[in-house]
Amino acid sequence: MGMTKCKVLGRGCSLLAAWLAWLVIAGCGSDGSSAVRIVPDGNANEPIVTGFVLAPNGTMASNERLRFWDVALQQFLVAPAVALQGVEPVGAGVPVSLADLDWVDFADGRIDSPLPLDLDTVTEADGRYRIVDPEARDVLGCRKLLTAGSGTNVMRALVYGREVNVDPASEALVRVLLDFVANSTAQLCNFSASELLRLQQRVNDVVFTARGDSIAEITAAAYELARRNRSLQQALIAAATSD
């Protein structure tokens, strides 16, 4: 890129140079890949819950516009595990909250009264959120909930560890689990963190083909795929009845 173009692009040219320098320093992985994964700071004993918020085309709202440098940043500096085709990390500033769930509230198939624990977190430029709070120390007990977005453009995820993505697949698990508990003798606390992780992985496989240009469309599509999947329903029964 010539000096004239750099002067026109201004700050963007500097950002590109920084990214290229990072790639040179990072080099290639052992498998020949040059992808870079940004990992959370600290260790497993710290009170932190982190992960990525992912949405269709990286946008939380239908009228939100993708910015060139946001897309470039996602491509160069982040490689989160993506559960669905067509979703990408969101940009900076998407609110993410952490709440405690009451199993009695959960039992009727709706979440009406979550107890707020952290309401001040927003995503970083690469779509990662980091909730660092004493209330985030216990991620294995029954049961915490992450919510990303605002208004009608929200997605949720049940917390099963320190690294939890919030995306249409995590929202699908919340919905099918609410259905299951409301229509059975199972309770929310019957599902351990490790069982929730396995269920989330299964949901990821089931809803991989879900499509939608908005949060509402893709979460509805993912939920329908999950709700109708017989093997997933069997996995819910097995998880609820395991010791």
C-alpha positions as CSV (number, residue, x, y, z in Angstrom):
1,M,0.0,0.0,0.0
2,G,1.5,3.4,-1.1
3,M,2.0,6.4,1.2
4,T,-1.0,8.2,-0.5
5,K,-3.4,5.5,0.4
6,C,-2.0,5.2,3.9
7,K,-2.7,8.9,4.4
8,V,-6.2,8.5,3.2
9,L,-6.9,5.5,5.4
10,G,-5.3,7.1,8.4
11,R,-5.7,5.0,11.6
12,G,-6.8,2.0,9.6
13,C,-3.4,1.7,8.0
14,S,-1.7,1.7,11.4
15,L,-4.1,-1.0,12.6
16,L,-3.3,-3.2,9.6
17,A,0.4,-2.8,10.2
18,A,0.0,-3.8,13.8
19,W,-2.0,-6.9,12.8
20,L,0.6,-7.9,10.2
21,A,3.4,-7.5,12.8
22,W,1.4,-9.7,15.2
23,L,1.1,-12.4,12.6
24,V,4.8,-12.4,11.9
25,I,5.6,-12.7,15.7
26,A,3.0,-15.4,16.2
27,G,4.2,-17.4,13.2
28,C,2.5,-20.7,12.3
29,G,1.2,-23.4,14.6
30,S,2.5,-26.9,14.7
31,D,-0.2,-27.9,12.1
32,G,0.9,-25.1,9.7
33,S,-2.0,-22.9,10.6
34,S,-1.3,-19.2,11.2
35,A,-4.6,-18.6,13.1
36,V,-4.2,-16.9,16.5
37,R,-6.5,-17.7,19.5
38,I,-6.7,-15.0,22.2
39,V,-7.0,-16.9,25.5
40,P,-8.3,-15.4,28.8
41,D,-5.8,-14.0,31.3
42,G,-5.2,-15.6,34.6
43,N,-5.7,-19.2,35.8
44,A,-8.5,-21.6,36.6
45,N,-8.7,-20.5,40.2
46,E,-9.7,-16.9,39.4
47,P,-13.3,-15.8,39.6
48,I,-13.8,-15.4,35.9
49,V,-16.3,-16.5,33.3
50,T,-15.3,-15.7,29.7
51,G,-16.0,-16.7,26.1
52,F,-17.3,-15.2,22.8
53,V,-20.6,-13.8,21.8
54,L,-21.5,-14.9,18.3
55,A,-24.3,-13.8,16.1
56,P,-25.4,-13.9,12.4
57,N,-22.7,-12.0,10.4
58,G,-21.3,-10.8,13.7
59,T,-24.3,-8.4,14.3
60,M,-26.8,-8.4,17.1
61,A,-29.4,-6.3,15.3
62,S,-30.7,-6.3,11.8
63,N,-29.9,-2.7,11.2
64,E,-26.4,-2.9,12.6
65,R,-23.7,-2.4,10.0
66,L,-20.4,-4.4,9.9
67,R,-17.3,-2.2,10.0
68,F,-14.4,-3.2,7.8
69,W,-11.8,-3.1,10.6
70,D,-14.0,-5.1,13.0
71,V,-14.2,-7.9,10.4
72,A,-10.5,-7.7,9.9
73,L,-9.8,-7.9,13.6
74,Q,-12.1,-11.0,13.9
75,Q,-10.3,-12.7,11.1
76,F,-6.8,-12.0,12.2
77,L,-6.9,-12.3,16.0
78,V,-9.7,-14.7,17.0
79,A,-10.6,-18.2,16.2
80,P,-13.5,-19.2,18.6
81,A,-15.2,-22.5,18.4
82,V,-18.3,-21.8,16.2
83,A,-21.3,-24.0,16.7
84,L,-23.3,-22.8,13.7
85,Q,-22.6,-21.8,10.1
86,G,-23.0,-18.1,9.4
87,V,-22.3,-16.8,12.8
88,E,-19.3,-14.7,13.7
89,P,-18.0,-12.9,16.8
90,V,-19.7,-9.6,17.5
91,G,-17.8,-6.4,17.9
92,A,-17.2,-4.3,21.0
93,G,-19.9,-3.0,23.4
94,V,-22.4,-5.8,23.5
95,P,-23.7,-6.1,27.1
96,V,-23.2,-9.4,28.8
97,S,-24.7,-10.2,32.2
98,L,-24.4,-13.0,34.8
99,A,-27.3,-14.1,37.0
100,D,-28.1,-16.9,39.5
101,L,-31.0,-19.1,38.6
102,D,-33.6,-20.5,41.1
103,W,-34.6,-24.0,40.2
104,V,-38.2,-23.3,41.3
105,D,-38.4,-20.4,38.9
106,F,-37.0,-22.6,36.2
107,A,-39.5,-25.4,36.8
108,D,-42.4,-23.8,35.0
109,G,-40.5,-23.5,31.7
110,R,-39.8,-19.8,32.0
111,I,-37.0,-17.7,33.6
112,D,-38.9,-14.9,35.3
113,S,-36.7,-13.9,38.2
114,P,-33.0,-14.4,37.7
115,L,-30.8,-12.9,40.5
116,P,-28.4,-10.4,38.9
117,L,-24.8,-10.9,39.8
118,D,-22.9,-8.8,37.2
119,L,-24.4,-6.3,34.9
120,D,-21.4,-4.1,33.9
121,T,-19.6,-6.3,31.3
122,V,-19.5,-5.6,27.6
123,T,-17.7,-7.4,24.8
124,E,-14.3,-6.5,23.6
125,A,-13.5,-5.7,19.9
126,D,-13.0,-9.4,19.1
127,G,-16.3,-10.4,20.6
128,R,-14.9,-11.8,23.8
129,Y,-16.5,-11.0,27.2
130,R,-14.7,-11.3,30.5
131,I,-16.7,-11.3,33.7
132,V,-14.3,-11.0,36.6
133,D,-16.3,-11.0,39.8
134,P,-16.3,-12.9,43.1
135,E,-19.8,-14.2,42.1
136,A,-18.1,-15.9,39.1
137,R,-15.9,-18.1,41.4
138,D,-18.4,-21.0,41.5
139,V,-19.3,-22.1,38.0
140,L,-20.1,-25.7,38.9
141,G,-22.9,-25.3,41.3
142,C,-26.5,-25.1,40.3
143,R,-26.8,-22.8,38.3
144,K,-25.8,-19.5,36.6
145,L,-27.0,-17.9,33.4
146,L,-25.3,-15.6,30.9
147,T,-27.3,-13.2,28.8
148,A,-25.9,-11.2,25.9
149,G,-27.5,-8.4,24.0
150,S,-30.5,-6.1,24.9
151,G,-34.1,-5.6,24.0
152,T,-35.4,-8.3,21.6
153,N,-31.9,-9.2,20.5
154,V,-30.7,-11.4,23.3
155,M,-29.2,-14.8,23.7
156,R,-28.6,-16.9,26.8
157,A,-26.2,-19.6,27.9
158,L,-26.1,-21.9,31.0
159,V,-22.8,-21.7,32.7
160,Y,-20.9,-25.1,32.9
161,G,-17.3,-23.9,33.2
162,R,-15.0,-20.9,32.9
163,E,-15.2,-20.7,29.1
164,V,-18.8,-20.5,27.7
165,N,-19.8,-19.0,24.4
166,V,-23.1,-17.2,24.0
167,D,-24.7,-17.9,20.7
168,P,-27.8,-19.3,19.0
169,A,-26.8,-22.9,20.0
170,S,-26.5,-22.0,23.7
171,E,-29.9,-20.3,23.5
172,A,-31.3,-23.5,21.9
173,L,-30.1,-25.5,24.9
174,V,-31.7,-23.1,27.4
175,R,-35.0,-23.4,25.6
176,V,-35.1,-27.2,25.2
177,L,-34.0,-27.6,28.8
178,L,-36.8,-25.3,30.0
179,D,-39.3,-27.4,27.9
180,F,-37.9,-30.6,29.3
181,V,-38.0,-29.6,32.9
182,A,-41.5,-28.1,32.6
183,N,-42.9,-31.4,31.1
184,S,-41.1,-33.9,33.3
185,T,-40.3,-34.5,37.0
186,A,-36.7,-33.4,36.3
187,Q,-35.3,-30.3,38.0
188,L,-32.6,-27.8,36.9
189,C,-30.2,-29.1,39.6
190,N,-30.4,-32.6,38.2
191,F,-28.1,-31.5,35.5
192,S,-24.4,-31.2,36.5
193,A,-22.0,-28.9,34.9
194,S,-20.3,-31.8,33.0
195,E,-23.7,-33.0,31.8
196,L,-24.6,-29.5,30.6
197,L,-21.3,-29.3,28.7
198,R,-22.0,-32.7,27.0
199,L,-25.6,-31.5,26.2
200,Q,-24.3,-28.3,24.7
201,Q,-21.8,-30.2,22.5
202,R,-24.7,-32.4,21.3
203,V,-26.9,-29.3,20.6
204,N,-24.1,-27.7,18.7
205,D,-24.0,-30.8,16.4
206,V,-27.8,-30.9,16.0
207,V,-28.3,-27.2,15.2
208,F,-25.3,-26.7,12.9
209,T,-27.4,-26.2,9.8
210,A,-29.7,-23.5,11.4
211,R,-29.9,-20.3,9.3
212,G,-31.2,-16.8,9.9
213,D,-30.3,-13.2,9.2
214,S,-31.3,-12.0,12.7
215,I,-31.0,-13.2,16.2
216,A,-34.8,-14.0,16.3
217,E,-34.6,-16.0,13.1
218,I,-31.6,-18.1,13.8
219,T,-32.4,-18.8,17.4
220,A,-35.9,-20.0,16.4
221,A,-34.4,-22.2,13.7
222,A,-31.9,-23.7,16.1
223,Y,-34.5,-24.3,18.7
224,E,-36.8,-26.1,16.3
225,L,-33.9,-28.4,15.2
226,A,-33.0,-29.2,18.8
227,R,-36.6,-29.6,20.0
228,R,-37.4,-32.2,17.3
229,N,-34.2,-34.2,17.6
230,R,-34.9,-37.6,19.2
231,S,-31.4,-38.4,20.2
232,L,-31.1,-35.1,22.0
233,Q,-34.3,-35.8,23.9
234,Q,-32.9,-39.1,25.0
235,A,-29.7,-37.5,26.1
236,L,-31.8,-35.1,28.3
237,I,-33.5,-38.0,29.9
238,A,-30.2,-39.8,30.5
239,A,-28.6,-36.7,32.0
240,A,-31.5,-36.0,34.3
241,T,-31.6,-39.5,35.7
242,S,-27.8,-40.1,36.1
243,D,-26.3,-40.2,39.6
